[in-house]
Amino acid sequence: MDGFPARPVSVSAHIPALPDALFYFVSDTRNDPLWCQNVETVDLVEGSKVEVGTRFRFHQHLDRPGAQRTQFDVDVEVIDMGDRTITWEASDRFQKRTISLAVEPEGSGSRITQVTRATFLRPPGMAKWLYPLLARRIFTGQFRDLGAYFEENRAQSR
């Protein structure tokens, strides 16, 4: 990727869900509005199921203290899939990201790990150094919400 790379961000969490169920849920980004607070809508643009080449478009927002909500679209394409692993390439007006996600069995649930490599399209200034901190906080919150989603749905199915 041309541009200005930031340090990779890696986040991992235990989720109270079986690995296959968790991977099926998170690999279909149309579910993101259910557990990613900043993702408002997701549309399937190309493809009929989640596989290499499937394309999605997100509409999301960022809320920054002291600033207005920033809304933008993100184009996302599945570029690799394995056994409970998926890699997307995402681009918006600020940056391009390669996002890898893996789900493994852990105890009675799963361990989910996401690694994000971002490249800013313009000189990022301080954002280059703040991005890993902000991204880690956002992704950790998303995994907390993902765990709560599965915990709530498990409680409802009893």
C-alpha positions as CSV (number, residue, x, y, z in Angstrom):
1,M,0.0,0.0,0.0
2,D,1.3,3.5,-0.8
3,G,0.8,6.1,1.8
4,F,1.8,6.5,5.5
5,P,1.6,3.3,7.5
6,A,0.6,3.2,11.1
7,R,1.7,0.5,13.6
8,P,-0.4,-2.7,13.4
9,V,-3.1,-3.0,16.1
10,S,-3.9,-6.4,17.6
11,V,-6.8,-7.1,19.9
12,S,-8.0,-10.4,21.3
13,A,-10.9,-11.5,23.6
14,H,-12.7,-14.5,24.9
15,I,-16.3,-14.7,23.5
16,P,-18.9,-17.1,25.0
17,A,-19.8,-18.8,21.7
18,L,-18.7,-21.9,19.9
19,P,-15.9,-21.2,17.3
20,D,-17.9,-22.1,14.2
21,A,-21.0,-20.1,15.3
22,L,-18.8,-17.1,16.2
23,F,-16.8,-17.2,12.9
24,Y,-20.0,-17.6,10.8
25,F,-21.4,-14.5,12.6
26,V,-18.4,-12.2,12.4
27,S,-17.3,-13.2,8.9
28,D,-20.6,-11.9,7.5
29,T,-20.1,-8.1,8.0
30,R,-23.8,-7.5,7.5
31,N,-24.0,-8.5,11.2
32,D,-21.6,-5.6,12.2
33,P,-24.3,-3.2,13.2
34,L,-25.4,-5.7,15.9
35,W,-22.0,-5.4,17.7
36,C,-20.0,-2.5,16.2
37,Q,-21.4,0.7,17.6
38,N,-19.9,2.9,14.9
39,V,-21.2,0.8,12.0
40,E,-24.7,2.0,11.0
41,T,-25.5,0.0,7.9
42,V,-23.8,-2.6,5.7
43,D,-24.8,-3.5,2.2
44,L,-23.7,-6.5,0.1
45,V,-22.4,-4.9,-3.1
46,E,-20.9,-7.9,-5.0
47,G,-21.3,-11.6,-4.4
48,S,-24.1,-13.7,-2.8
49,K,-22.2,-15.3,0.1
50,V,-19.1,-14.6,2.2
51,E,-16.2,-15.8,0.1
52,V,-13.1,-14.3,-1.5
53,G,-14.2,-11.4,-3.8
54,T,-17.3,-10.6,-1.9
55,R,-17.7,-6.8,-1.5
56,F,-19.6,-4.8,1.1
57,R,-20.1,-1.1,1.7
58,F,-20.4,0.1,5.3
59,H,-21.8,3.4,6.4
60,Q,-20.2,4.3,9.7
61,H,-19.3,7.2,12.0
62,L,-16.6,8.4,14.4
63,D,-17.5,10.4,17.4
64,R,-14.5,12.5,18.5
65,P,-14.5,14.6,21.7
66,G,-15.0,18.3,20.9
67,A,-15.7,17.5,17.2
68,Q,-18.8,16.8,15.2
69,R,-19.7,13.2,14.3
70,T,-17.8,12.2,11.1
71,Q,-19.8,10.0,8.8
72,F,-18.2,8.1,5.9
73,D,-18.5,5.0,3.7
74,V,-16.1,2.1,3.8
75,D,-15.6,-0.3,0.9
76,V,-14.7,-3.8,2.1
77,E,-13.6,-6.8,0.1
78,V,-12.9,-10.3,1.3
79,I,-9.3,-11.1,0.1
80,D,-8.6,-14.4,1.9
81,M,-10.4,-17.1,3.9
82,G,-9.2,-20.1,5.8
83,D,-10.5,-22.4,8.5
84,R,-12.1,-19.8,10.9
85,T,-9.9,-17.0,9.5
86,I,-10.8,-14.2,7.2
87,T,-8.9,-11.2,5.8
88,W,-10.6,-8.1,4.5
89,E,-9.3,-5.0,2.7
90,A,-11.1,-1.9,3.7
91,S,-10.8,1.6,2.3
92,D,-12.4,5.0,3.0
93,R,-11.4,8.6,2.4
94,F,-8.9,8.5,5.3
95,Q,-7.0,5.2,5.1
96,K,-6.7,1.7,3.7
97,R,-6.7,-1.2,6.2
98,T,-6.0,-4.9,6.0
99,I,-8.0,-6.6,8.7
100,S,-7.3,-10.2,9.7
101,L,-9.6,-12.1,12.0
102,A,-9.1,-15.5,13.5
103,V,-11.4,-17.6,15.8
104,E,-10.0,-20.5,17.9
105,P,-11.6,-22.7,20.6
106,E,-10.9,-21.6,24.1
107,G,-12.5,-23.3,27.1
108,S,-16.3,-23.4,26.6
109,G,-16.2,-20.6,24.1
110,S,-13.8,-19.0,21.6
111,R,-10.8,-16.7,21.4
112,I,-11.1,-14.0,18.7
113,T,-8.1,-12.1,17.5
114,Q,-8.1,-9.2,15.1
115,V,-5.0,-7.6,13.6
116,T,-5.4,-4.4,11.7
117,R,-2.8,-2.8,9.5
118,A,-3.7,0.8,8.5
119,T,-2.1,3.1,5.9
120,F,-3.1,6.7,5.9
121,L,-3.8,8.3,2.5
122,R,-2.5,11.7,3.5
123,P,0.2,12.7,6.0
124,P,-1.4,11.8,9.3
125,G,0.5,14.1,11.7
126,M,-0.3,13.1,15.3
127,A,-2.9,10.6,14.1
128,K,-0.1,8.2,13.1
129,W,0.7,7.9,16.8
130,L,-2.8,8.2,18.2
131,Y,-4.3,5.7,15.8
132,P,-3.1,2.6,17.5
133,L,-4.4,3.8,20.9
134,L,-7.8,4.9,19.5
135,A,-8.2,1.7,17.3
136,R,-7.3,-0.6,20.2
137,R,-9.9,1.2,22.4
138,I,-12.6,0.9,19.6
139,F,-11.8,-2.8,18.8
140,T,-11.7,-3.7,22.5
141,G,-15.2,-2.1,23.0
142,Q,-16.5,-3.9,19.9
143,F,-15.3,-7.3,21.3
144,R,-16.9,-6.5,24.6
145,D,-20.2,-5.8,22.8
146,L,-19.7,-8.9,20.7
147,G,-19.4,-11.0,23.9
148,A,-22.4,-9.3,25.4
149,Y,-24.4,-10.1,22.2
150,F,-23.6,-13.8,22.4
151,E,-24.2,-13.8,26.2
152,E,-27.6,-12.2,25.8
153,N,-28.6,-14.5,22.9
154,R,-27.4,-17.6,24.9
155,A,-29.6,-16.5,27.8
156,Q,-32.6,-15.9,25.5
157,S,-32.2,-19.4,23.9
158,R,-32.4,-21.1,27.3
